[in-house]
Amino acid sequence: MGALKDLIAISNGSARTSSSYTPSHVLSAMGLDQAIIDGAVRISWCHLTQEVDWSEVRHRIRGMT
């Protein structure tokens, strides 16, 4: 998550649960398996961001695996 902090905001929980992780009630309501829910991330960016460099985001994520 730190590798992307200058490009996008990324977390493993909703914005409302930033202080403590709880699984997404939306993903749970969709009937997804718990393993999928546990592996989900939330990606967002600011309305002031002119353009997200998605190729750089992809490059950094691939570099983490």
PDBQT receptor file of N, H, CA, C and O in Angstrom, charges set to zero:
ATOM      1  N   MET A   1       0.823  -1.187   0.000  1.00  0.00    +0.000 N 
ATOM      2  CA  MET A   1       0.000   0.000   0.000  1.00  0.00    +0.000 C 
ATOM      3  C   MET A   1       0.866   1.249   0.000  1.00  0.00    +0.000 C 
ATOM      4  O   MET A   1       0.529   2.256  -0.623  1.00  0.00    +0.000 OA
ATOM      5  N   GLY A   2       1.982   1.170   0.705  1.00  0.00    +0.000 N 
ATOM      6  H   GLY A   2       2.256   0.353   1.211  1.00  0.00    +0.000 HD
ATOM      7  CA  GLY A   2       2.880   2.307   0.751  1.00  0.00    +0.000 C 
ATOM      8  C   GLY A   2       3.509   2.621  -0.590  1.00  0.00    +0.000 C 
ATOM      9  O   GLY A   2       3.818   3.779  -0.872  1.00  0.00    +0.000 OA
ATOM     10  N   ALA A   3       3.704   1.611  -1.418  1.00  0.00    +0.000 N 
ATOM     11  H   ALA A   3       3.453   0.671  -1.189  1.00  0.00    +0.000 HD
ATOM     12  CA  ALA A   3       4.329   1.810  -2.728  1.00  0.00    +0.000 C 
ATOM     13  C   ALA A   3       3.455   2.619  -3.671  1.00  0.00    +0.000 C 
ATOM     14  O   ALA A   3       3.939   3.129  -4.682  1.00  0.00    +0.000 OA
ATOM     15  N   LEU A   4       2.187   2.741  -3.354  1.00  0.00    +0.000 N 
ATOM     16  H   LEU A   4       1.794   2.327  -2.533  1.00  0.00    +0.000 HD
ATOM     17  CA  LEU A   4       1.250   3.442  -4.234  1.00  0.00    +0.000 C 
ATOM     18  C   LEU A   4       0.772   4.775  -3.665  1.00  0.00    +0.000 C 
ATOM     19  O   LEU A   4      -0.034   5.460  -4.296  1.00  0.00    +0.000 OA
ATOM     20  N   LYS A   5       1.255   5.149  -2.488  1.00  0.00    +0.000 N 
ATOM     21  H   LYS A   5       1.910   4.593  -1.977  1.00  0.00    +0.000 HD
ATOM     22  CA  LYS A   5       0.676   6.296  -1.790  1.00  0.00    +0.000 C 
ATOM     23  C   LYS A   5       0.808   7.624  -2.531  1.00  0.00    +0.000 C 
ATOM     24  O   LYS A   5       0.027   8.541  -2.281  1.00  0.00    +0.000 OA
ATOM     25  N   ASP A   6       1.771   7.746  -3.431  1.00  0.00    +0.000 N 
ATOM     26  H   ASP A   6       2.405   7.001  -3.635  1.00  0.00    +0.000 HD
ATOM     27  CA  ASP A   6       1.877   9.000  -4.174  1.00  0.00    +0.000 C 
ATOM     28  C   ASP A   6       1.043   9.001  -5.457  1.00  0.00    +0.000 C 
ATOM     29  O   ASP A   6       0.974  10.016  -6.149  1.00  0.00    +0.000 OA
ATOM     30  N   LEU A   7       0.409   7.865  -5.777  1.00  0.00    +0.000 N 
ATOM     31  H   LEU A   7       0.466   7.040  -5.214  1.00  0.00    +0.000 HD
ATOM     32  CA  LEU A   7      -0.414   7.756  -6.983  1.00  0.00    +0.000 C 
ATOM     33  C   LEU A   7      -1.895   7.669  -6.681  1.00  0.00    +0.000 C 
ATOM     34  O   LEU A   7      -2.698   8.394  -7.267  1.00  0.00    +0.000 OA
ATOM     35  N   ILE A   8      -2.256   6.786  -5.770  1.00  0.00    +0.000 N 
ATOM     36  H   ILE A   8      -1.603   6.198  -5.294  1.00  0.00    +0.000 HD
ATOM     37  CA  ILE A   8      -3.653   6.520  -5.434  1.00  0.00    +0.000 C 
ATOM     38  C   ILE A   8      -3.751   6.202  -3.951  1.00  0.00    +0.000 C 
ATOM     39  O   ILE A   8      -2.740   5.970  -3.289  1.00  0.00    +0.000 OA
ATOM     40  N   ALA A   9      -4.958   6.192  -3.439  1.00  0.00    +0.000 N 
ATOM     41  H   ALA A   9      -5.780   6.380  -3.977  1.00  0.00    +0.000 HD
ATOM     42  CA  ALA A   9      -5.203   5.721  -2.081  1.00  0.00    +0.000 C 
ATOM     43  C   ALA A   9      -5.648   4.272  -2.183  1.00  0.00    +0.000 C 
ATOM     44  O   ALA A   9      -6.515   3.939  -2.991  1.00  0.00    +0.000 OA
ATOM     45  N   ILE A  10      -5.062   3.418  -1.372  1.00  0.00    +0.000 N 
ATOM     46  H   ILE A  10      -4.358   3.688  -0.715  1.00  0.00    +0.000 HD
ATOM     47  CA  ILE A  10      -5.403   1.996  -1.411  1.00  0.00    +0.000 C 
ATOM     48  C   ILE A  10      -5.464   1.483   0.018  1.00  0.00    +0.000 C 
ATOM     49  O   ILE A  10      -4.611   1.812   0.843  1.00  0.00    +0.000 OA
ATOM     50  N   SER A  11      -6.465   0.686   0.302  1.00  0.00    +0.000 N 
ATOM     51  H   SER A  11      -7.158   0.418  -0.367  1.00  0.00    +0.000 HD
ATOM     52  CA  SER A  11      -6.596   0.116   1.645  1.00  0.00    +0.000 C 
ATOM     53  C   SER A  11      -7.310  -1.219   1.558  1.00  0.00    +0.000 C 
ATOM     54  O   SER A  11      -7.870  -1.578   0.522  1.00  0.00    +0.000 OA
ATOM     55  N   ASN A  12      -7.281  -1.942   2.659  1.00  0.00    +0.000 N 
ATOM     56  H   ASN A  12      -6.826  -1.650   3.501  1.00  0.00    +0.000 HD
ATOM     57  CA  ASN A  12      -7.964  -3.237   2.700  1.00  0.00    +0.000 C 
ATOM     58  C   ASN A  12      -9.308  -3.136   3.397  1.00  0.00    +0.000 C 
ATOM     59  O   ASN A  12      -9.917  -4.158   3.711  1.00  0.00    +0.000 OA
ATOM     60  N   GLY A  13      -9.775  -1.939   3.641  1.00  0.00    +0.000 N 
ATOM     61  H   GLY A  13      -9.280  -1.108   3.387  1.00  0.00    +0.000 HD
ATOM     62  CA  GLY A  13     -11.083  -1.735   4.248  1.00  0.00    +0.000 C 
ATOM     63  C   GLY A  13     -11.725  -0.483   3.692  1.00  0.00    +0.000 C 
ATOM     64  O   GLY A  13     -11.110   0.253   2.921  1.00  0.00    +0.000 OA
ATOM     65  N   SER A  14     -12.937  -0.249   4.079  1.00  0.00    +0.000 N 
ATOM     66  H   SER A  14     -13.437  -0.847   4.706  1.00  0.00    +0.000 HD
ATOM     67  CA  SER A  14     -13.634   0.937   3.594  1.00  0.00    +0.000 C 
ATOM     68  C   SER A  14     -13.096   2.187   4.278  1.00  0.00    +0.000 C 
ATOM     69  O   SER A  14     -12.398   2.094   5.288  1.00  0.00    +0.000 OA
ATOM     70  N   ALA A  15     -13.413   3.335   3.739  1.00  0.00    +0.000 N 
ATOM     71  H   ALA A  15     -13.980   3.410   2.918  1.00  0.00    +0.000 HD
ATOM     72  CA  ALA A  15     -12.980   4.595   4.329  1.00  0.00    +0.000 C 
ATOM     73  C   ALA A  15     -13.525   4.752   5.747  1.00  0.00    +0.000 C 
ATOM     74  O   ALA A  15     -12.889   5.377   6.596  1.00  0.00    +0.000 OA
ATOM     75  N   ARG A  16     -14.677   4.195   5.993  1.00  0.00    +0.000 N 
ATOM     76  H   ARG A  16     -15.193   3.687   5.304  1.00  0.00    +0.000 HD
ATOM     77  CA  ARG A  16     -15.290   4.295   7.321  1.00  0.00    +0.000 C 
ATOM     78  C   ARG A  16     -14.574   3.444   8.363  1.00  0.00    +0.000 C 
ATOM     79  O   ARG A  16     -14.693   3.697   9.562  1.00  0.00    +0.000 OA
ATOM     80  N   THR A  17     -13.828   2.432   7.910  1.00  0.00    +0.000 N 
ATOM     81  H   THR A  17     -13.731   2.226   6.936  1.00  0.00    +0.000 HD
ATOM     82  CA  THR A  17     -13.156   1.538   8.855  1.00  0.00    +0.000 C 
ATOM     83  C   THR A  17     -11.653   1.724   8.819  1.00  0.00    +0.000 C 
ATOM     84  O   THR A  17     -10.906   0.778   9.073  1.00  0.00    +0.000 OA
ATOM     85  N   SER A  18     -11.193   2.936   8.504  1.00  0.00    +0.000 N 
ATOM     86  H   SER A  18     -11.799   3.704   8.297  1.00  0.00    +0.000 HD
ATOM     87  CA  SER A  18      -9.762   3.167   8.373  1.00  0.00    +0.000 C 
ATOM     88  C   SER A  18      -9.001   2.950   9.675  1.00  0.00    +0.000 C 
ATOM     89  O   SER A  18      -7.812   2.633   9.645  1.00  0.00    +0.000 OA
ATOM     90  N   SER A  19      -9.663   3.115  10.817  1.00  0.00    +0.000 N 
ATOM     91  H   SER A  19     -10.629   3.373  10.842  1.00  0.00    +0.000 HD
ATOM     92  CA  SER A  19      -8.969   2.924  12.084  1.00  0.00    +0.000 C 
ATOM     93  C   SER A  19      -8.976   1.469  12.555  1.00  0.00    +0.000 C 
ATOM     94  O   SER A  19      -8.126   1.075  13.353  1.00  0.00    +0.000 OA
ATOM     95  N   SER A  20      -9.918   0.675  12.074  1.00  0.00    +0.000 N 
ATOM     96  H   SER A  20     -10.609   0.994  11.426  1.00  0.00    +0.000 HD
ATOM     97  CA  SER A  20      -9.951  -0.743  12.433  1.00  0.00    +0.000 C 
ATOM     98  C   SER A  20     -10.590  -1.522  11.286  1.00  0.00    +0.000 C 
ATOM     99  O   SER A  20     -11.636  -1.133  10.766  1.00  0.00    +0.000 OA
ATOM    100  N   TYR A  21      -9.955  -2.618  10.902  1.00  0.00    +0.000 N 
ATOM    101  H   TYR A  21      -9.106  -2.934  11.325  1.00  0.00    +0.000 HD
ATOM    102  CA  TYR A  21     -10.438  -3.373   9.755  1.00  0.00    +0.000 C 
ATOM    103  C   TYR A  21     -11.645  -4.223  10.102  1.00  0.00    +0.000 C 
ATOM    104  O   TYR A  21     -11.619  -4.995  11.061  1.00  0.00    +0.000 OA
ATOM    105  N   THR A  22     -12.692  -4.080   9.324  1.00  0.00    +0.000 N 
ATOM    106  H   THR A  22     -12.713  -3.454   8.545  1.00  0.00    +0.000 HD
ATOM    107  CA  THR A  22     -13.828  -4.996   9.365  1.00  0.00    +0.000 C 
ATOM    108  C   THR A  22     -14.157  -5.336   7.917  1.00  0.00    +0.000 C 
ATOM    109  O   THR A  22     -14.084  -4.466   7.049  1.00  0.00    +0.000 OA
ATOM    110  N   PRO A  23     -14.516  -6.573   7.645  1.00  0.00    +0.000 N 
ATOM    111  CA  PRO A  23     -14.823  -6.959   6.264  1.00  0.00    +0.000 C 
ATOM    112  C   PRO A  23     -15.948  -6.101   5.676  1.00  0.00    +0.000 C 
ATOM    113  O   PRO A  23     -16.843  -5.648   6.389  1.00  0.00    +0.000 OA
ATOM    114  N   SER A  24     -15.880  -5.895   4.382  1.00  0.00    +0.000 N 
ATOM    115  H   SER A  24     -15.153  -6.263   3.802  1.00  0.00    +0.000 HD
ATOM    116  CA  SER A  24     -16.870  -5.079   3.690  1.00  0.00    +0.000 C 
ATOM    117  C   SER A  24     -18.252  -5.711   3.771  1.00  0.00    +0.000 C 
ATOM    118  O   SER A  24     -18.444  -6.849   3.341  1.00  0.00    +0.000 OA
ATOM    119  N   HIS A  25     -19.210  -4.978   4.318  1.00  0.00    +0.000 N 
ATOM    120  H   HIS A  25     -19.054  -4.054   4.667  1.00  0.00    +0.000 HD
ATOM    121  CA  HIS A  25     -20.583  -5.485   4.383  1.00  0.00    +0.000 C 
ATOM    122  C   HIS A  25     -21.181  -5.578   2.978  1.00  0.00    +0.000 C 
ATOM    123  O   HIS A  25     -22.064  -6.400   2.731  1.00  0.00    +0.000 OA
ATOM    124  N   VAL A  26     -20.703  -4.742   2.064  1.00  0.00    +0.000 N 
ATOM    125  H   VAL A  26     -19.986  -4.075   2.264  1.00  0.00    +0.000 HD
ATOM    126  CA  VAL A  26     -21.204  -4.787   0.687  1.00  0.00    +0.000 C 
ATOM    127  C   VAL A  26     -20.742  -6.074   0.007  1.00  0.00    +0.000 C 
ATOM    128  O   VAL A  26     -21.544  -6.758  -0.629  1.00  0.00    +0.000 OA
ATOM    129  N   LEU A  27     -19.465  -6.409   0.133  1.00  0.00    +0.000 N 
ATOM    130  H   LEU A  27     -18.813  -5.853   0.650  1.00  0.00    +0.000 HD
ATOM    131  CA  LEU A  27     -18.959  -7.633  -0.473  1.00  0.00    +0.000 C 
ATOM    132  C   LEU A  27     -19.601  -8.863   0.164  1.00  0.00    +0.000 C 
ATOM    133  O   LEU A  27     -19.879  -9.848  -0.521  1.00  0.00    +0.000 OA
ATOM    134  N   SER A  28     -19.833  -8.804   1.460  1.00  0.00    +0.000 N 
ATOM    135  H   SER A  28     -19.607  -8.004   2.016  1.00  0.00    +0.000 HD
ATOM    136  CA  SER A  28     -20.517  -9.904   2.151  1.00  0.00    +0.000 C 
ATOM    137  C   SER A  28     -21.940 -10.060   1.625  1.00  0.00    +0.000 C 
ATOM    138  O   SER A  28     -22.401 -11.176   1.384  1.00  0.00    +0.000 OA
ATOM    139  N   ALA A  29     -22.635  -8.936   1.450  1.00  0.00    +0.000 N 
ATOM    140  H   ALA A  29     -22.261  -8.029   1.646  1.00  0.00    +0.000 HD
ATOM    141  CA  ALA A  29     -24.013  -8.972   0.954  1.00  0.00    +0.000 C 
ATOM    142  C   ALA A  29     -24.083  -9.507  -0.475  1.00  0.00    +0.000 C 
ATOM    143  O   ALA A  29     -25.108 -10.048  -0.891  1.00  0.00    +0.000 OA
ATOM    144  N   MET A  30     -22.996  -9.355  -1.220  1.00  0.00    +0.000 N 
ATOM    145  H   MET A  30     -22.163  -8.916  -0.883  1.00  0.00    +0.000 HD
ATOM    146  CA  MET A  30     -22.957  -9.883  -2.589  1.00  0.00    +0.000 C 
ATOM    147  C   MET A  30     -22.775 -11.392  -2.611  1.00  0.00    +0.000 C 
ATOM    148  O   MET A  30     -22.849 -12.022  -3.666  1.00  0.00    +0.000 OA
ATOM    149  N   GLY A  31     -22.533 -11.976  -1.419  1.00  0.00    +0.000 N 
ATOM    150  H   GLY A  31     -22.473 -11.465  -0.562  1.00  0.00    +0.000 HD
ATOM    151  CA  GLY A  31     -22.397 -13.421  -1.320  1.00  0.00    +0.000 C 
ATOM    152  C   GLY A  31     -21.033 -13.946  -1.734  1.00  0.00    +0.000 C 
ATOM    153  O   GLY A  31     -20.894 -15.123  -2.067  1.00  0.00    +0.000 OA
ATOM    154  N   LEU A  32     -20.028 -13.082  -1.716  1.00  0.00    +0.000 N 
ATOM    155  H   LEU A  32     -20.141 -12.126  -1.446  1.00  0.00    +0.000 HD
ATOM    156  CA  LEU A  32     -18.683 -13.515  -2.096  1.00  0.00    +0.000 C 
ATOM    157  C   LEU A  32     -18.074 -14.407  -1.022  1.00  0.00    +0.000 C 
ATOM    158  O   LEU A  32     -18.385 -14.276   0.162  1.00  0.00    +0.000 OA
ATOM    159  N   ASP A  33     -17.203 -15.313  -1.450  1.00  0.00    +0.000 N 
ATOM    160  H   ASP A  33     -16.950 -15.420  -2.411  1.00  0.00    +0.000 HD
ATOM    161  CA  ASP A  33     -16.494 -16.165  -0.500  1.00  0.00    +0.000 C 
ATOM    162  C   ASP A  33     -15.629 -15.307   0.420  1.00  0.00    +0.000 C 
ATOM    163  O   ASP A  33     -15.143 -14.248   0.021  1.00  0.00    +0.000 OA
ATOM    164  N   GLN A  34     -15.444 -15.768   1.636  1.00  0.00    +0.000 N 
ATOM    165  H   GLN A  34     -15.838 -16.628   1.960  1.00  0.00    +0.000 HD
ATOM    166  CA  GLN A  34     -14.663 -15.019   2.616  1.00  0.00    +0.000 C 
ATOM    167  C   GLN A  34     -13.230 -14.790   2.138  1.00  0.00    +0.000 C 
ATOM    168  O   GLN A  34     -12.652 -13.741   2.423  1.00  0.00    +0.000 OA
ATOM    169  N   ALA A  35     -12.648 -15.744   1.419  1.00  0.00    +0.000 N 
ATOM    170  H   ALA A  35     -13.118 -16.596   1.187  1.00  0.00    +0.000 HD
ATOM    171  CA  ALA A  35     -11.282 -15.580   0.910  1.00  0.00    +0.000 C 
ATOM    172  C   ALA A  35     -11.198 -14.412  -0.074  1.00  0.00    +0.000 C 
ATOM    173  O   ALA A  35     -10.206 -13.684  -0.091  1.00  0.00    +0.000 OA
ATOM    174  N   ILE A  36     -12.222 -14.238  -0.880  1.00  0.00    +0.000 N 
ATOM    175  H   ILE A  36     -13.027 -14.830  -0.866  1.00  0.00    +0.000 HD
ATOM    176  CA  ILE A  36     -12.264 -13.113  -1.824  1.00  0.00    +0.000 C 
ATOM    177  C   ILE A  36     -12.400 -11.799  -1.062  1.00  0.00    +0.000 C 
ATOM    178  O   ILE A  36     -11.709 -10.826  -1.362  1.00  0.00    +0.000 OA
ATOM    179  N   ILE A  37     -13.276 -11.778  -0.094  1.00  0.00    +0.000 N 
ATOM    180  H   ILE A  37     -13.837 -12.569   0.150  1.00  0.00    +0.000 HD
ATOM    181  CA  ILE A  37     -13.479 -10.577   0.723  1.00  0.00    +0.000 C 
ATOM    182  C   ILE A  37     -12.193 -10.211   1.446  1.00  0.00    +0.000 C 
ATOM    183  O   ILE A  37     -11.810  -9.041   1.477  1.00  0.00    +0.000 OA
ATOM    184  N   ASP A  38     -11.522 -11.199   2.026  1.00  0.00    +0.000 N 
ATOM    185  H   ASP A  38     -11.833 -12.149   2.000  1.00  0.00    +0.000 HD
ATOM    186  CA  ASP A  38     -10.292 -10.940   2.763  1.00  0.00    +0.000 C 
ATOM    187  C   ASP A  38      -9.175 -10.414   1.859  1.00  0.00    +0.000 C 
ATOM    188  O   ASP A  38      -8.286  -9.700   2.323  1.00  0.00    +0.000 OA
ATOM    189  N   GLY A  39      -9.218 -10.760   0.583  1.00  0.00    +0.000 N 
ATOM    190  H   GLY A  39      -9.940 -11.340   0.206  1.00  0.00    +0.000 HD
ATOM    191  CA  GLY A  39      -8.191 -10.326  -0.360  1.00  0.00    +0.000 C 
ATOM    192  C   GLY A  39      -8.538  -9.059  -1.125  1.00  0.00    +0.000 C 
ATOM    193  O   GLY A  39      -7.754  -8.606  -1.959  1.00  0.00    +0.000 OA
ATOM    194  N   ALA A  40      -9.691  -8.488  -0.854  1.00  0.00    +0.000 N 
ATOM    195  H   ALA A  40     -10.328  -8.856  -0.176  1.00  0.00    +0.000 HD
ATOM    196  CA  ALA A  40     -10.133  -7.297  -1.590  1.00  0.00    +0.000 C 
ATOM    197  C   ALA A  40      -9.401  -6.055  -1.106  1.00  0.00    +0.000 C 
ATOM    198  O   ALA A  40      -9.039  -5.948   0.066  1.00  0.00    +0.000 OA
ATOM    199  N   VAL A  41      -9.190  -5.122  -2.018  1.00  0.00    +0.000 N 
ATOM    200  H   VAL A  41      -9.484  -5.209  -2.970  1.00  0.00    +0.000 HD
ATOM    201  CA  VAL A  41      -8.629  -3.820  -1.673  1.00  0.00    +0.000 C 
ATOM    202  C   VAL A  41      -9.529  -2.736  -2.254  1.00  0.00    +0.000 C 
ATOM    203  O   VAL A  41     -10.250  -2.957  -3.227  1.00  0.00    +0.000 OA
ATOM    204  N   ARG A  42      -9.469  -1.574  -1.640  1.00  0.00    +0.000 N 
ATOM    205  H   ARG A  42      -8.884  -1.395  -0.849  1.00  0.00    +0.000 HD
ATOM    206  CA  ARG A  42     -10.227  -0.407  -2.104  1.00  0.00    +0.000 C 
ATOM    207  C   ARG A  42      -9.231   0.568  -2.707  1.00  0.00    +0.000 C 
ATOM    208  O   ARG A  42      -8.244   0.931  -2.068  1.00  0.00    +0.000 OA
ATOM    209  N   ILE A  43      -9.486   0.989  -3.924  1.00  0.00    +0.000 N 
ATOM    210  H   ILE A  43     -10.288   0.694  -4.444  1.00  0.00    +0.000 HD
ATOM    211  CA  ILE A  43      -8.625   1.944  -4.612  1.00  0.00    +0.000 C 
ATOM    212  C   ILE A  43      -9.434   3.209  -4.864  1.00  0.00    +0.000 C 
ATOM    213  O   ILE A  43     -10.568   3.146  -5.339  1.00  0.00    +0.000 OA
ATOM    214  N   SER A  44      -8.849   4.353  -4.545  1.00  0.00    +0.000 N 
ATOM    215  H   SER A  44      -7.928   4.405  -4.159  1.00  0.00    +0.000 HD
ATOM    216  CA  SER A  44      -9.517   5.625  -4.823  1.00  0.00    +0.000 C 
ATOM    217  C   SER A  44      -8.470   6.685  -5.137  1.00  0.00    +0.000 C 
ATOM    218  O   SER A  44      -7.274   6.479  -4.927  1.00  0.00    +0.000 OA
ATOM    219  N   TRP A  45      -8.932   7.804  -5.637  1.00  0.00    +0.000 N 
ATOM    220  H   TRP A  45      -9.904   7.971  -5.808  1.00  0.00    +0.000 HD
ATOM    221  CA  TRP A  45      -8.058   8.917  -5.926  1.00  0.00    +0.000 C 
ATOM    222  C   TRP A  45      -8.843  10.197  -5.726  1.00  0.00    +0.000 C 
ATOM    223  O   TRP A  45     -10.073  10.193  -5.690  1.00  0.00    +0.000 OA
ATOM    224  N   CYS A  46      -8.134  11.257  -5.600  1.00  0.00    +0.000 N 
ATOM    225  H   CYS A  46      -7.135  11.260  -5.629  1.00  0.00    +0.000 HD
ATOM    226  CA  CYS A  46      -8.714  12.554  -5.283  1.00  0.00    +0.000 C 
ATOM    227  C   CYS A  46      -9.304  13.205  -6.533  1.00  0.00    +0.000 C 
ATOM    228  O   CYS A  46      -8.798  13.020  -7.640  1.00  0.00    +0.000 OA
ATOM    229  N   HIS A  47     -10.354  13.951  -6.347  1.00  0.00    +0.000 N 
ATOM    230  H   HIS A  47     -10.765  14.102  -5.448  1.00  0.00    +0.000 HD
ATOM    231  CA  HIS A  47     -10.944  14.698  -7.460  1.00  0.00    +0.000 C 
ATOM    232  C   HIS A  47      -9.985  15.753  -8.009  1.00  0.00    +0.000 C 
ATOM    233  O   HIS A  47     -10.173  16.255  -9.117  1.00  0.00    +0.000 OA
ATOM    234  N   LEU A  48      -8.965  16.083  -7.235  1.00  0.00    +0.000 N 
ATOM    235  H   LEU A  48      -8.812  15.675  -6.335  1.00  0.00    +0.000 HD
ATOM    236  CA  LEU A  48      -7.968  17.049  -7.685  1.00  0.00    +0.000 C 
ATOM    237  C   LEU A  48      -6.866  16.401  -8.515  1.00  0.00    +0.000 C 
ATOM    238  O   LEU A  48      -6.063  17.097  -9.135  1.00  0.00    +0.000 OA
ATOM    239  N   THR A  49      -6.827  15.067  -8.527  1.00  0.00    +0.000 N 
ATOM    240  H   THR A  49      -7.479  14.502  -8.023  1.00  0.00    +0.000 HD
ATOM    241  CA  THR A  49      -5.847  14.354  -9.331  1.00  0.00    +0.000 C 
ATOM    242  C   THR A  49      -6.230  14.530 -10.793  1.00  0.00    +0.000 C 
ATOM    243  O   THR A  49      -7.328  14.159 -11.208  1.00  0.00    +0.000 OA
ATOM    244  N   GLN A  50      -5.309  15.104 -11.574  1.00  0.00    +0.000 N 
ATOM    245  H   GLN A  50      -4.417  15.407 -11.237  1.00  0.00    +0.000 HD
ATOM    246  CA  GLN A  50      -5.645  15.357 -12.973  1.00  0.00    +0.000 C 
ATOM    247  C   GLN A  50      -5.803  14.067 -13.753  1.00  0.00    +0.000 C 
ATOM    248  O   GLN A  50      -6.771  13.907 -14.496  1.00  0.00    +0.000 OA
ATOM    249  N   GLU A  51      -4.876  13.154 -13.595  1.00  0.00    +0.000 N 
ATOM    250  H   GLU A  51      -4.090  13.283 -12.991  1.00  0.00    +0.000 HD
ATOM    251  CA  GLU A  51      -4.968  11.875 -14.292  1.00  0.00    +0.000 C 
ATOM    252  C   GLU A  51      -4.153  10.840 -13.524  1.00  0.00    +0.000 C 
ATOM    253  O   GLU A  51      -3.008  11.095 -13.149  1.00  0.00    +0.000 OA
ATOM    254  N   VAL A  52      -4.742   9.687 -13.296  1.00  0.00    +0.000 N 
ATOM    255  H   VAL A  52      -5.671   9.480 -13.601  1.00  0.00    +0.000 HD
ATOM    256  CA  VAL A  52      -4.035   8.598 -12.625  1.00  0.00    +0.000 C 
ATOM    257  C   VAL A  52      -3.193   7.865 -13.658  1.00  0.00    +0.000 C 
ATOM    258  O   VAL A  52      -3.685   7.509 -14.729  1.00  0.00    +0.000 OA
ATOM    259  N   ASP A  53      -1.939   7.641 -13.341  1.00  0.00    +0.000 N 
ATOM    260  H   ASP A  53      -1.539   7.930 -12.472  1.00  0.00    +0.000 HD
ATOM    261  CA  ASP A  53      -1.041   6.901 -14.227  1.00  0.00    +0.000 C 
ATOM    262  C   ASP A  53      -1.243   5.410 -13.965  1.00  0.00    +0.000 C 
ATOM    263  O   ASP A  53      -0.504   4.803 -13.190  1.00  0.00    +0.000 OA
ATOM    264  N   TRP A  54      -2.253   4.824 -14.620  1.00  0.00    +0.000 N 
ATOM    265  H   TRP A  54      -2.853   5.317 -15.250  1.00  0.00    +0.000 HD
ATOM    266  CA  TRP A  54      -2.613   3.427 -14.368  1.00  0.00    +0.000 C 
ATOM    267  C   TRP A  54      -1.506   2.460 -14.768  1.00  0.00    +0.000 C 
ATOM    268  O   TRP A  54      -1.378   1.399 -14.157  1.00  0.00    +0.000 OA
ATOM    269  N   SER A  55      -0.710   2.793 -15.767  1.00  0.00    +0.000 N 
ATOM    270  H   SER A  55      -0.814   3.654 -16.263  1.00  0.00    +0.000 HD
ATOM    271  CA  SER A  55       0.396   1.899 -16.131  1.00  0.00    +0.000 C 
ATOM    272  C   SER A  55       1.434   1.871 -15.016  1.00  0.00    +0.000 C 
ATOM    273  O   SER A  55       2.041   0.828 -14.772  1.00  0.00    +0.000 OA
ATOM    274  N   GLU A  56       1.649   2.982 -14.340  1.00  0.00    +0.000 N 
ATOM    275  H   GLU A  56       1.156   3.829 -14.538  1.00  0.00    +0.000 HD
ATOM    276  CA  GLU A  56       2.585   3.008 -13.199  1.00  0.00    +0.000 C 
ATOM    277  C   GLU A  56       1.998   2.247 -12.012  1.00  0.00    +0.000 C 
ATOM    278  O   GLU A  56       2.724   1.547 -11.306  1.00  0.00    +0.000 OA
ATOM    279  N   VAL A  57       0.699   2.378 -11.789  1.00  0.00    +0.000 N 
ATOM    280  H   VAL A  57       0.109   2.947 -12.363  1.00  0.00    +0.000 HD
ATOM    281  CA  VAL A  57       0.043   1.611 -10.714  1.00  0.00    +0.000 C 
ATOM    282  C   VAL A  57       0.229   0.115 -10.981  1.00  0.00    +0.000 C 
ATOM    283  O   VAL A  57       0.616  -0.637 -10.087  1.00  0.00    +0.000 OA
ATOM    284  N   ARG A  58      -0.045  -0.306 -12.203  1.00  0.00    +0.000 N 
ATOM    285  H   ARG A  58      -0.359   0.305 -12.930  1.00  0.00    +0.000 HD
ATOM    286  CA  ARG A  58       0.117  -1.711 -12.590  1.00  0.00    +0.000 C 
ATOM    287  C   ARG A  58       1.573  -2.163 -12.414  1.00  0.00    +0.000 C 
ATOM    288  O   ARG A  58       1.828  -3.249 -11.894  1.00  0.00    +0.000 OA
ATOM    289  N   HIS A  59       2.506  -1.345 -12.839  1.00  0.00    +0.000 N 
ATOM    290  H   HIS A  59       2.299  -0.463 -13.261  1.00  0.00    +0.000 HD
ATOM    291  CA  HIS A  59       3.938  -1.676 -12.734  1.00  0.00    +0.000 C 
ATOM    292  C   HIS A  59       4.336  -1.896 -11.262  1.00  0.00    +0.000 C 
ATOM    293  O   HIS A  59       5.026  -2.863 -10.939  1.00  0.00    +0.000 OA
ATOM    294  N   ARG A  60       3.899  -1.002 -10.389  1.00  0.00    +0.000 N 
ATOM    295  H   ARG A  60       3.338  -0.217 -10.651  1.00  0.00    +0.000 HD
ATOM    296  CA  ARG A  60       4.245  -1.127  -8.968  1.00  0.00    +0.000 C 
ATOM    297  C   ARG A  60       3.587  -2.332  -8.317  1.00  0.00    +0.000 C 
ATOM    298  O   ARG A  60       4.201  -3.004  -7.488  1.00  0.00    +0.000 OA
ATOM    299  N   ILE A  61       2.339  -2.610  -8.687  1.00  0.00    +0.000 N 
ATOM    300  H   ILE A  61       1.841  -2.064  -9.360  1.00  0.00    +0.000 HD
ATOM    301  CA  ILE A  61       1.674  -3.791  -8.114  1.00  0.00    +0.000 C 
ATOM    302  C   ILE A  61       2.378  -5.058  -8.578  1.00  0.00    +0.000 C 
ATOM    303  O   ILE A  61       2.618  -5.960  -7.775  1.00  0.00    +0.000 OA
ATOM    304  N   ARG A  62       2.704  -5.137  -9.838  1.00  0.00    +0.000 N 
ATOM    305  H   ARG A  62       2.508  -4.405 -10.491  1.00  0.00    +0.000 HD
ATOM    306  CA  ARG A  62       3.415  -6.320 -10.349  1.00  0.00    +0.000 C 
ATOM    307  C   ARG A  62       4.775  -6.477  -9.698  1.00  0.00    +0.000 C 
ATOM    308  O   ARG A  62       5.235  -7.602  -9.503  1.00  0.00    +0.000 OA
ATOM    309  N   GLY A  63       5.422  -5.393  -9.361  1.00  0.00    +0.000 N 
ATOM    310  H   GLY A  63       5.049  -4.479  -9.520  1.00  0.00    +0.000 HD
ATOM    311  CA  GLY A  63       6.724  -5.433  -8.705  1.00  0.00    +0.000 C 
ATOM    312  C   GLY A  63       6.654  -5.973  -7.283  1.00  0.00    +0.000 C 
ATOM    313  O   GLY A  63       7.673  -6.374  -6.721  1.00  0.00    +0.000 OA
ATOM    314  N   MET A  64       5.458  -5.986  -6.696  1.00  0.00    +0.000 N 
ATOM    315  H   MET A  64       4.630  -5.660  -7.152  1.00  0.00    +0.000 HD
ATOM    316  CA  MET A  64       5.289  -6.458  -5.318  1.00  0.00    +0.000 C 
ATOM    317  C   MET A  64       5.100  -7.969  -5.246  1.00  0.00    +0.000 C 
ATOM    318  O   MET A  64       5.234  -8.555  -4.171  1.00  0.00    +0.000 OA
ATOM    319  N   THR A  65       4.789  -8.611  -6.378  1.00  0.00    +0.000 N 
ATOM    320  H   THR A  65       4.680  -8.135  -7.251  1.00  0.00    +0.000 HD
ATOM    321  CA  THR A  65       4.493 -10.047  -6.347  1.00  0.00    +0.000 C 
ATOM    322  C   THR A  65       5.718 -10.881  -6.558  1.00  0.00    +0.000 C 
ATOM    323  O   THR A  65       5.636 -12.109  -6.560  1.00  0.00    +0.000 OA
TER     324      THR A  65
